[in-house]
Amino acid sequence: MFGRLGAPEIVLILVVVMLLFGAKRLPGMARSFGQSVRILKSETQALRKDHADEPQADTYAAAPTPALQPESARQPAPEAAEADIPHRR
């Protein structure tokens, strides 16, 4: 029902708009509508660019947990490292 707008329906809608708002206000309304569409378009492009610039979670490998690291790659905890160093006074 609403998806089939022909030429007579569009002309009728335009006549109703002209009667409601007047011919003097229509150019200003069209100008502000065009500016709004332009701003919306630029903002959506900026959001798409920001989204494309963000790194994806899959691109970074997670750091392996200490339990899964080989024995040679493990580093001692800071407390254990301090305990191995003789204290000088």
Buried (B, 14 or more C-beta within 10 A) or exposed (E): EEEEEEEEEEEEEEEEEEEEEEEEEEEEEEEEEEEEEEEEEEEEEEEEEEEEEEEEEEEEEEEEEEEEEEEEEEEEEEEEEEEEEEEEE
